[in-house]
Amino acid sequence: MTRKEILAAAEKCVCGQRDKDYGTPEDSFGLIAELWAKALKPCVPEGTDVCILPETVALMMALLKVARLIKSPEHLDSWVDLAGYAACGGEIASSKEETTK
């Protein structure tokens, strides 16, 4: 696959049916962030808050893809997914930046 094909495949994933199936990345990653924070709560000292942001979910999912690619760099779907997570995380972060201006 060329970089253009990888980006086109990622665009098809993140700008297509997934919004209908799972909701927007902001909503979906927001829910994942809440669930991860609850799951991690027992791992931190009592009274310590666990805060995971939607853009952190995108980053962590991208790192999952990086870990998989270290083992199997020829697995093209992971490259596509990595590009998709980067796009979603960047969009979430930039929309937050715009609302704080």
MOPAC internal coordinates of N, CA, C and O (Angstrom, degrees):
PM7 1SCF
backbone

  N    0.0000 0     0.00 0     0.00 0    0    0    0
  C    1.4532 1     0.00 0     0.00 0    1    0    0
  C    1.5237 1   109.80 1     0.00 0    2    1    0
  O    1.2310 1   120.63 1   -37.09 1    3    2    1
  N    1.2963 1   116.40 1   142.91 1    3    2    1
  C    1.4594 1   120.91 1   173.50 1    5    3    2
  C    1.5258 1   109.04 1   -85.01 1    6    5    3
  O    1.2310 1   120.54 1   -14.21 1    7    6    5
  N    1.3272 1   116.58 1   165.79 1    7    6    5
  C    1.4684 1   119.45 1   177.90 1    9    7    6
  C    1.5192 1   111.02 1   -61.37 1   10    9    7
  O    1.2310 1   120.48 1   145.09 1   11   10    9
  N    1.3156 1   116.70 1   -34.91 1   11   10    9
  C    1.4666 1   120.09 1   177.82 1   13   11   10
  C    1.5285 1   110.32 1   -64.64 1   14   13   11
  O    1.2310 1   120.06 1   138.92 1   15   14   13
  N    1.3224 1   117.49 1   -41.08 1   15   14   13
  C    1.4659 1   121.36 1   178.56 1   17   15   14
  C    1.5281 1   111.36 1   -67.28 1   18   17   15
  O    1.2310 1   120.71 1   140.98 1   19   18   17
  N    1.3307 1   116.24 1   -39.02 1   19   18   17
  C    1.4661 1   120.13 1   177.88 1   21   19   18
  C    1.5183 1   110.03 1   -63.13 1   22   21   19
  O    1.2310 1   120.44 1   133.87 1   23   22   21
  N    1.3284 1   116.76 1   -46.13 1   23   22   21
  C    1.4673 1   119.78 1   179.21 1   25   23   22
  C    1.5220 1   111.83 1   -65.53 1   26   25   23
  O    1.2310 1   120.12 1   142.02 1   27   26   25
  N    1.3209 1   117.38 1   -37.98 1   27   26   25
  C    1.4686 1   120.84 1   177.77 1   29   27   26
  C    1.5287 1   110.36 1   -64.66 1   30   29   27
  O    1.2310 1   120.38 1   139.17 1   31   30   29
  N    1.3210 1   116.89 1   -40.83 1   31   30   29
  C    1.4636 1   120.36 1   178.38 1   33   31   30
  C    1.5275 1   110.73 1   -65.96 1   34   33   31
  O    1.2310 1   120.48 1   139.29 1   35   34   33
  N    1.3318 1   116.69 1   -40.71 1   35   34   33
  C    1.4651 1   120.31 1   177.39 1   37   35   34
  C    1.5281 1   110.40 1   -64.20 1   38   37   35
  O    1.2310 1   120.60 1   138.21 1   39   38   37
  N    1.3321 1   116.46 1   -41.79 1   39   38   37
  C    1.4719 1   120.13 1   178.33 1   41   39   38
  C    1.5261 1   110.34 1   -60.71 1   42   41   39
  O    1.2310 1   120.66 1   136.64 1   43   42   41
  N    1.3076 1   116.34 1   -43.36 1   43   42   41
  C    1.4633 1   120.55 1   179.75 1   45   43   42
  C    1.5318 1   110.08 1   -60.10 1   46   45   43
  O    1.2310 1   120.52 1   140.65 1   47   46   45
  N    1.3296 1   116.60 1   -39.35 1   47   46   45
  C    1.4685 1   120.58 1   179.54 1   49   47   46
  C    1.5226 1   112.10 1   -68.18 1   50   49   47
  O    1.2310 1   120.45 1   129.67 1   51   50   49
  N    1.3188 1   116.74 1   -50.33 1   51   50   49
  C    1.4680 1   119.51 1  -170.61 1   53   51   50
  C    1.5221 1   113.84 1   -88.28 1   54   53   51
  O    1.2310 1   119.75 1   167.43 1   55   54   53
  N    1.3125 1   118.08 1   -12.57 1   55   54   53
  C    1.4670 1   120.55 1  -179.24 1   57   55   54
  C    1.5270 1   111.74 1  -114.68 1   58   57   55
  O    1.2310 1   120.24 1  -165.42 1   59   58   57
  N    1.3057 1   117.16 1    14.58 1   59   58   57
  C    1.4536 1   119.81 1  -175.31 1   61   59   58
  C    1.5167 1   112.35 1  -121.26 1   62   61   59
  O    1.2310 1   121.40 1    54.94 1   63   62   61
  N    1.2947 1   114.92 1  -125.06 1   63   62   61
  C    1.4590 1   123.07 1  -171.66 1   65   63   62
  C    1.5262 1   113.24 1   -63.71 1   66   65   63
  O    1.2310 1   119.41 1   153.43 1   67   66   65
  N    1.3229 1   118.73 1   -26.57 1   67   66   65
  C    1.4696 1   119.88 1  -175.65 1   69   67   66
  C    1.5210 1   112.50 1   -60.25 1   70   69   67
  O    1.2310 1   119.82 1   143.28 1   71   70   69
  N    1.3319 1   117.94 1   -36.72 1   71   70   69
  C    1.4676 1   119.57 1   176.60 1   73   71   70
  C    1.5243 1   110.27 1   -59.81 1   74   73   71
  O    1.2310 1   120.62 1   139.41 1   75   74   73
  N    1.3105 1   116.43 1   -40.59 1   75   74   73
  C    1.4679 1   120.13 1   179.78 1   77   75   74
  C    1.5263 1   110.87 1   -70.08 1   78   77   75
  O    1.2310 1   120.48 1   141.09 1   79   78   77
  N    1.3292 1   116.68 1   -38.91 1   79   78   77
  C    1.4595 1   120.76 1  -177.49 1   81   79   78
  C    1.5306 1   112.90 1   -75.18 1   82   81   79
  O    1.2310 1   120.34 1   138.42 1   83   82   81
  N    1.3438 1   116.95 1   -41.58 1   83   82   81
  C    1.4590 1   121.09 1  -170.20 1   85   83   82
  C    1.5286 1   114.40 1  -120.82 1   86   85   83
  O    1.2310 1   119.65 1   175.69 1   87   86   85
  N    1.3115 1   118.26 1    -4.31 1   87   86   85
  C    1.4591 1   120.83 1  -174.87 1   89   87   86
  C    1.5122 1   110.54 1    89.95 1   90   89   87
  O    1.2310 1   120.64 1    -3.52 1   91   90   89
  N    1.3082 1   116.38 1   176.48 1   91   90   89
  C    1.4581 1   120.76 1  -179.44 1   93   91   90
  C    1.5288 1   109.81 1   -65.73 1   94   93   91
  O    1.2310 1   120.19 1   -23.11 1   95   94   93
  N    1.3408 1   117.25 1   156.89 1   95   94   93
  C    1.4642 1   118.38 1   175.93 1   97   95   94
  C    1.5338 1   112.16 1   -56.61 1   98   97   95
  O    1.2310 1   120.37 1   141.79 1   99   98   97
  N    1.3335 1   116.89 1   -38.21 1   99   98   97
  C    1.4725 1   119.23 1   179.08 1  101   99   98
  C    1.5271 1   110.57 1   -58.22 1  102  101   99
  O    1.2310 1   120.71 1   133.77 1  103  102  101
  N    1.3389 1   116.25 1   -46.23 1  103  102  101
  C    1.4644 1   119.99 1  -178.77 1  105  103  102
  C    1.5263 1   111.44 1   -71.38 1  106  105  103
  O    1.2310 1   120.57 1   132.60 1  107  106  105
  N    1.3171 1   116.52 1   -47.40 1  107  106  105
  C    1.4606 1   121.02 1  -178.26 1  109  107  106
  C    1.5208 1   111.28 1   -63.72 1  110  109  107
  O    1.2310 1   120.32 1   132.02 1  111  110  109
  N    1.3219 1   116.99 1   -47.98 1  111  110  109
  C    1.4628 1   120.25 1  -179.58 1  113  111  110
  C    1.5232 1   110.43 1   -69.46 1  114  113  111
  O    1.2310 1   120.16 1   149.57 1  115  114  113
  N    1.3415 1   117.30 1   -30.43 1  115  114  113
  C    1.4626 1   120.48 1   175.77 1  117  115  114
  C    1.5217 1   111.25 1   -62.96 1  118  117  115
  O    1.2310 1   120.48 1   136.35 1  119  118  117
  N    1.3285 1   116.68 1   -43.65 1  119  118  117
  C    1.4657 1   120.87 1   177.68 1  121  119  118
  C    1.5298 1   110.59 1   -65.22 1  122  121  119
  O    1.2310 1   120.46 1   136.13 1  123  122  121
  N    1.3177 1   116.73 1   -43.87 1  123  122  121
  C    1.4692 1   120.25 1   177.44 1  125  123  122
  C    1.5240 1   109.56 1   -59.55 1  126  125  123
  O    1.2310 1   119.90 1   137.15 1  127  126  125
  N    1.3249 1   117.79 1   -42.85 1  127  126  125
  C    1.4679 1   121.71 1   179.45 1  129  127  126
  C    1.5243 1   110.93 1   -59.25 1  130  129  127
  O    1.2310 1   120.36 1   135.91 1  131  130  129
  N    1.3360 1   116.92 1   -44.09 1  131  130  129
  C    1.4669 1   120.35 1   178.24 1  133  131  130
  C    1.5205 1   111.32 1   -61.91 1  134  133  131
  O    1.2310 1   120.42 1   135.86 1  135  134  133
  N    1.3293 1   116.80 1   -44.14 1  135  134  133
  C    1.4641 1   120.52 1  -179.46 1  137  135  134
  C    1.5210 1   111.83 1   -65.99 1  138  137  135
  O    1.2310 1   120.35 1   137.57 1  139  138  137
  N    1.3359 1   116.94 1   -42.43 1  139  138  137
  C    1.4670 1   119.97 1   177.96 1  141  139  138
  C    1.5277 1   110.64 1   -63.40 1  142  141  139
  O    1.2310 1   120.39 1   138.59 1  143  142  141
  N    1.3261 1   116.85 1   -41.41 1  143  142  141
  C    1.4698 1   119.98 1   179.65 1  145  143  142
  C    1.5265 1   110.19 1   -60.43 1  146  145  143
  O    1.2310 1   120.04 1   137.30 1  147  146  145
  N    1.3383 1   117.53 1   -42.70 1  147  146  145
  C    1.4736 1   120.62 1   177.91 1  149  147  146
  C    1.5175 1   111.00 1   -65.54 1  150  149  147
  O    1.2310 1   120.41 1   139.95 1  151  150  149
  N    1.3170 1   116.81 1   -40.05 1  151  150  149
  C    1.4671 1   120.17 1   179.96 1  153  151  150
  C    1.5268 1   111.37 1   -66.65 1  154  153  151
  O    1.2310 1   119.98 1   146.12 1  155  154  153
  N    1.3310 1   117.64 1   -33.88 1  155  154  153
  C    1.4647 1   121.45 1  -177.94 1  157  155  154
  C    1.5274 1   113.28 1   -84.00 1  158  157  155
  O    1.2310 1   119.78 1   164.16 1  159  158  157
  N    1.3135 1   118.02 1   -15.84 1  159  158  157
  C    1.4630 1   122.15 1  -176.15 1  161  159  158
  C    1.5315 1   112.83 1   -51.78 1  162  161  159
  O    1.2310 1   119.04 1   137.12 1  163  162  161
  N    1.3457 1   119.44 1   -42.88 1  163  162  161
  C    1.4694 1   118.75 1   178.97 1  165  163  162
  C    1.5371 1   113.81 1   -67.46 1  166  165  163
  O    1.2310 1   119.85 1   167.93 1  167  166  165
  N    1.3130 1   117.89 1   -12.07 1  167  166  165
  C    1.4633 1   121.76 1  -175.92 1  169  167  166
  C    1.5250 1   112.92 1   -90.63 1  170  169  167
  O    1.2310 1   120.08 1   173.35 1  171  170  169
  N    1.3253 1   117.45 1    -6.65 1  171  170  169
  C    1.4699 1   120.82 1  -178.20 1  173  171  170
  C    1.5216 1   109.24 1  -114.56 1  174  173  171
  O    1.2310 1   120.40 1   -20.84 1  175  174  173
  N    1.3297 1   116.84 1   159.16 1  175  174  173
  C    1.4629 1   118.86 1   179.53 1  177  175  174
  C    1.5315 1   111.86 1   -56.67 1  178  177  175
  O    1.2310 1   121.04 1   -34.48 1  179  178  177
  N    1.3126 1   115.61 1   145.52 1  179  178  177
  C    1.4596 1   121.09 1   179.72 1  181  179  178
  C    1.5209 1   110.36 1   -55.13 1  182  181  179
  O    1.2310 1   121.07 1   -42.59 1  183  182  181
  N    1.3237 1   115.55 1   137.41 1  183  182  181
  C    1.4623 1   121.26 1  -179.43 1  185  183  182
  C    1.5178 1   113.46 1    88.24 1  186  185  183
  O    1.2310 1   120.08 1   174.34 1  187  186  185
  N    1.3155 1   117.45 1    -5.66 1  187  186  185
  C    1.4574 1   121.11 1   179.17 1  189  187  186
  C    1.5204 1   109.28 1   -89.26 1  190  189  187
  O    1.2310 1   120.97 1   -50.07 1  191  190  189
  N    1.3171 1   115.76 1   129.93 1  191  190  189
  C    1.4569 1   120.04 1   177.39 1  193  191  190
  C    1.5218 1   110.13 1   -79.69 1  194  193  191
  O    1.2310 1   121.10 1   -33.93 1  195  194  193
  N    1.3146 1   115.50 1   146.07 1  195  194  193
  C    1.4541 1   122.15 1   173.62 1  197  195  194
  C    1.5207 1   106.37 1  -113.29 1  198  197  195
  O    1.2310 1   120.57 1   -60.95 1  199  198  197
  N    1.3093 1   116.51 1   119.05 1  199  198  197
  C    1.4559 1   121.09 1  -179.12 1  201  199  198
  C    1.5248 1   108.93 1  -122.88 1  202  201  199
  O    1.2310 1   121.34 1   -63.32 1  203  202  201
  N    1.3149 1   115.05 1   116.68 1  203  202  201
  C    1.4536 1   120.91 1   175.50 1  205  203  202
  C    1.5168 1   107.14 1  -120.21 1  206  205  203
  O    1.2310 1   120.56 1   -51.07 1  207  206  205
  N    1.3070 1   116.54 1   128.93 1  207  206  205
  C    1.4554 1   122.23 1  -177.96 1  209  207  206
  C    1.5251 1   110.45 1   -95.91 1  210  209  207
  O    1.2310 1   120.17 1   -23.94 1  211  210  209
  N    1.3283 1   117.29 1   156.06 1  211  210  209
  C    1.4644 1   119.76 1   177.99 1  213  211  210
  C    1.5288 1   113.38 1   -55.41 1  214  213  211
  O    1.2310 1   120.02 1   141.39 1  215  214  213
  N    1.3260 1   117.57 1   -38.61 1  215  214  213
  C    1.4601 1   119.08 1   179.18 1  217  215  214
  C    1.5360 1   111.58 1   -69.50 1  218  217  215
  O    1.2310 1   120.57 1   153.93 1  219  218  217
  N    1.3405 1   116.52 1   -26.07 1  219  218  217
  C    1.4616 1   120.16 1   174.24 1  221  219  218
  C    1.5265 1   110.27 1   -68.58 1  222  221  219
  O    1.2310 1   120.47 1   144.28 1  223  222  221
  N    1.3338 1   116.70 1   -35.72 1  223  222  221
  C    1.4654 1   120.36 1   175.67 1  225  223  222
  C    1.5207 1   109.35 1   -60.14 1  226  225  223
  O    1.2310 1   120.20 1   134.03 1  227  226  225
  N    1.3374 1   117.23 1   -45.97 1  227  226  225
  C    1.4625 1   120.44 1   178.60 1  229  227  226
  C    1.5288 1   110.42 1   -58.83 1  230  229  227
  O    1.2310 1   120.41 1   136.52 1  231  230  229
  N    1.3074 1   116.81 1   -43.48 1  231  230  229
  C    1.4651 1   121.34 1   179.26 1  233  231  230
  C    1.5289 1   111.39 1   -63.48 1  234  233  231
  O    1.2310 1   120.32 1   135.72 1  235  234  233
  N    1.3170 1   117.00 1   -44.28 1  235  234  233
  C    1.4606 1   120.45 1  -179.10 1  237  235  234
  C    1.5286 1   111.04 1   -66.93 1  238  237  235
  O    1.2310 1   120.24 1   141.75 1  239  238  237
  N    1.3144 1   117.14 1   -38.25 1  239  238  237
  C    1.4640 1   119.86 1   177.23 1  241  239  238
  C    1.5282 1   110.38 1   -66.82 1  242  241  239
  O    1.2310 1   120.78 1   142.47 1  243  242  241
  N    1.3374 1   116.11 1   -37.53 1  243  242  241
  C    1.4657 1   119.46 1   175.75 1  245  243  242
  C    1.5282 1   110.23 1   -62.46 1  246  245  243
  O    1.2310 1   120.32 1   139.55 1  247  246  245
  N    1.3207 1   116.99 1   -40.45 1  247  246  245
  C    1.4673 1   120.15 1   178.12 1  249  247  246
  C    1.5250 1   111.71 1   -65.20 1  250  249  247
  O    1.2310 1   120.24 1   145.47 1  251  250  249
  N    1.3289 1   117.14 1   -34.53 1  251  250  249
  C    1.4615 1   120.47 1   173.75 1  253  251  250
  C    1.5264 1   110.00 1   -58.76 1  254  253  251
  O    1.2310 1   120.79 1   135.40 1  255  254  253
  N    1.3334 1   116.10 1   -44.60 1  255  254  253
  C    1.4642 1   120.32 1   179.42 1  257  255  254
  C    1.5197 1   110.94 1   -65.80 1  258  257  255
  O    1.2310 1   120.10 1   141.84 1  259  258  257
  N    1.3327 1   117.41 1   -38.16 1  259  258  257
  C    1.4679 1   120.91 1   176.72 1  261  259  258
  C    1.5287 1   109.70 1   -61.19 1  262  261  259
  O    1.2310 1   120.56 1   135.10 1  263  262  261
  N    1.3281 1   116.54 1   -44.90 1  263  262  261
  C    1.4730 1   119.80 1   179.49 1  265  263  262
  C    1.5275 1   110.73 1   -60.56 1  266  265  263
  O    1.2310 1   120.51 1   138.61 1  267  266  265
  N    1.3149 1   116.63 1   -41.39 1  267  266  265
  C    1.4648 1   119.65 1   178.80 1  269  267  266
  C    1.5255 1   111.16 1   -66.86 1  270  269  267
  O    1.2310 1   120.86 1   142.62 1  271  270  269
  N    1.3318 1   115.95 1   -37.38 1  271  270  269
  C    1.4618 1   119.79 1  -179.37 1  273  271  270
  C    1.5219 1   112.30 1   -70.06 1  274  273  271
  O    1.2310 1   119.90 1   151.10 1  275  274  273
  N    1.3142 1   117.79 1   -28.90 1  275  274  273
  C    1.4634 1   120.22 1   175.51 1  277  275  274
  C    1.5262 1   109.38 1   -60.79 1  278  277  275
  O    1.2310 1   120.66 1   141.44 1  279  278  277
  N    1.3215 1   116.34 1   -38.56 1  279  278  277
  C    1.4708 1   121.39 1   179.19 1  281  279  278
  C    1.5329 1   111.82 1   -79.54 1  282  281  279
  O    1.2310 1   120.38 1   142.13 1  283  282  281
  N    1.3365 1   116.87 1   -37.87 1  283  282  281
  C    1.4681 1   121.03 1  -174.26 1  285  283  282
  C    1.5322 1   110.71 1  -137.77 1  286  285  283
  O    1.2310 1   119.75 1  -106.99 1  287  286  285
  N    1.3319 1   118.08 1    73.01 1  287  286  285
  C    1.4642 1   120.33 1  -175.86 1  289  287  286
  C    1.5271 1   113.88 1   -64.66 1  290  289  287
  O    1.2310 1   119.90 1   163.26 1  291  290  289
  N    1.3020 1   117.80 1   -16.74 1  291  290  289
  C    1.4690 1   120.58 1  -179.74 1  293  291  290
  C    1.5317 1   112.00 1   -84.16 1  294  293  291
  O    1.2310 1   119.62 1   176.08 1  295  294  293
  N    1.3090 1   118.32 1    -3.92 1  295  294  293
  C    1.4677 1   121.79 1  -178.25 1  297  295  294
  C    1.5354 1   109.09 1   -79.90 1  298  297  295
  O    1.2310 1   121.14 1   -84.07 1  299  298  297
  N    1.3122 1   115.43 1    95.93 1  299  298  297
  C    1.4683 1   121.45 1  -171.34 1  301  299  298
  C    1.5165 1   114.01 1   -64.05 1  302  301  299
  O    1.2310 1   119.45 1   148.22 1  303  302  301
  N    1.3215 1   118.66 1   -31.78 1  303  302  301
  C    1.4652 1   119.98 1   178.91 1  305  303  302
  C    1.5246 1   111.76 1   -59.68 1  306  305  303
  O    1.2310 1   120.53 1   145.60 1  307  306  305
  N    1.3297 1   116.60 1   -34.40 1  307  306  305
  C    1.4669 1   119.15 1   178.96 1  309  307  306
  C    1.5242 1   111.37 1   -67.37 1  310  309  307
  O    1.2310 1   119.80 1   144.65 1  311  310  309
  N    1.3356 1   117.99 1   -35.35 1  311  310  309
  C    1.4702 1   120.71 1   175.81 1  313  311  310
  C    1.5275 1   110.17 1   -65.37 1  314  313  311
  O    1.2310 1   120.80 1   138.57 1  315  314  313
  N    1.3224 1   116.08 1   -41.43 1  315  314  313
  C    1.4675 1   120.69 1   178.10 1  317  315  314
  C    1.5310 1   109.88 1   -62.68 1  318  317  315
  O    1.2310 1   120.57 1   132.28 1  319  318  317
  N    1.3189 1   116.51 1   -47.72 1  319  318  317
  C    1.4600 1   120.68 1   179.89 1  321  319  318
  C    1.5284 1   111.47 1   -61.60 1  322  321  319
  O    1.2310 1   120.50 1   139.43 1  323  322  321
  N    1.3196 1   116.65 1   -40.57 1  323  322  321
  C    1.4659 1   120.89 1   178.46 1  325  323  322
  C    1.5250 1   110.81 1   -58.74 1  326  325  323
  O    1.2310 1   120.66 1   135.31 1  327  326  325
  N    1.3235 1   116.34 1   -44.69 1  327  326  325
  C    1.4691 1   120.18 1   177.43 1  329  327  326
  C    1.5255 1   110.82 1   -63.31 1  330  329  327
  O    1.2310 1   120.46 1   140.65 1  331  330  329
  N    1.3185 1   116.72 1   -39.35 1  331  330  329
  C    1.4641 1   120.83 1   179.15 1  333  331  330
  C    1.5126 1   112.22 1   -64.48 1  334  333  331
  O    1.2310 1   119.83 1   135.05 1  335  334  333
  N    1.3344 1   117.92 1   -44.95 1  335  334  333
  C    1.4644 1   120.81 1   178.22 1  337  335  334
  C    1.5191 1   111.07 1   -63.49 1  338  337  335
  O    1.2310 1   120.16 1   141.57 1  339  338  337
  N    1.3350 1   117.30 1   -38.43 1  339  338  337
  C    1.4662 1   120.38 1   177.84 1  341  339  338
  C    1.5231 1   110.30 1   -63.21 1  342  341  339
  O    1.2310 1   120.27 1   137.31 1  343  342  341
  N    1.3205 1   117.08 1   -42.69 1  343  342  341
  C    1.4628 1   120.49 1   179.73 1  345  343  342
  C    1.5237 1   111.29 1   -64.25 1  346  345  343
  O    1.2310 1   120.53 1   135.61 1  347  346  345
  N    1.3176 1   116.59 1   -44.39 1  347  346  345
  C    1.4714 1   119.88 1   179.93 1  349  347  346
  C    1.5242 1   111.34 1   -64.50 1  350  349  347
  O    1.2310 1   120.65 1   134.50 1  351  350  349
  N    1.3343 1   116.36 1   -45.50 1  351  350  349
  C    1.4593 1   119.88 1   179.21 1  353  351  350
  C    1.5165 1   112.13 1   -62.58 1  354  353  351
  O    1.2310 1   120.69 1   138.02 1  355  354  353
  N    1.3239 1   116.29 1   -41.98 1  355  354  353
  C    1.4606 1   119.81 1   178.44 1  357  355  354
  C    1.5205 1   111.97 1   -63.86 1  358  357  355
  O    1.2310 1   120.48 1   140.14 1  359  358  357
  N    1.3222 1   116.69 1   -39.86 1  359  358  357
  C    1.4587 1   119.92 1   179.04 1  361  359  358
  C    1.5298 1   111.21 1   -65.59 1  362  361  359
  O    1.2310 1   120.37 1   136.48 1  363  362  361
  N    1.3284 1   116.90 1   -43.52 1  363  362  361
  C    1.4651 1   120.46 1   178.84 1  365  363  362
  C    1.5283 1   110.27 1   -61.74 1  366  365  363
  O    1.2310 1   120.64 1   132.77 1  367  366  365
  N    1.3285 1   116.39 1   -47.23 1  367  366  365
  C    1.4669 1   120.51 1  -179.56 1  369  367  366
  C    1.5172 1   111.69 1   -63.24 1  370  369  367
  O    1.2310 1   120.18 1   138.51 1  371  370  369
  N    1.3292 1   117.26 1   -41.49 1  371  370  369
  C    1.4706 1   118.66 1  -178.00 1  373  371  370
  C    1.5207 1   110.98 1   -71.68 1  374  373  371
  O    1.2310 1   119.57 1   148.15 1  375  374  373
  N    1.3283 1   118.42 1   -31.85 1  375  374  373
  C    1.4666 1   119.41 1   177.88 1  377  375  374
  C    1.5157 1   110.25 1   -69.40 1  378  377  375
  O    1.2310 1   119.95 1   145.30 1  379  378  377
  N    1.3232 1   117.71 1   -34.70 1  379  378  377
  C    1.4654 1   120.53 1   175.74 1  381  379  378
  C    1.5243 1   110.82 1   -67.52 1  382  381  379
  O    1.2310 1   120.83 1   141.16 1  383  382  381
  N    1.3284 1   116.02 1   -38.84 1  383  382  381
  C    1.4661 1   120.75 1   178.82 1  385  383  382
  C    1.5248 1   110.46 1   -62.87 1  386  385  383
  O    1.2310 1   120.83 1   138.72 1  387  386  385
  N    1.3226 1   116.02 1   -41.28 1  387  386  385
  C    1.4674 1   120.61 1  -179.26 1  389  387  386
  C    1.5224 1   111.37 1   -66.28 1  390  389  387
  O    1.2310 1   119.62 1   145.13 1  391  390  389
  N    1.3461 1   118.34 1   -34.87 1  391  390  389
  C    1.4600 1   120.06 1  -179.12 1  393  391  390
  C    1.5126 1   112.41 1   -76.06 1  394  393  391
  O    1.2310 1   119.86 1   161.50 1  395  394  393
  N    1.3415 1   117.87 1   -18.50 1  395  394  393
  C    1.4663 1   119.97 1   179.06 1  397  395  394
  C    1.5236 1   112.31 1   -90.19 1  398  397  395
  O    1.2310 1   120.52 1   174.64 1  399  398  397
  N    1.3453 1   116.61 1    -5.36 1  399  398  397
  C    1.4740 1   119.25 1  -179.93 1  401  399  398
  C    1.5012 1   110.64 1   -81.22 1  402  401  399
  O    1.2310 1   120.10 1   180.00 1  403  402  401

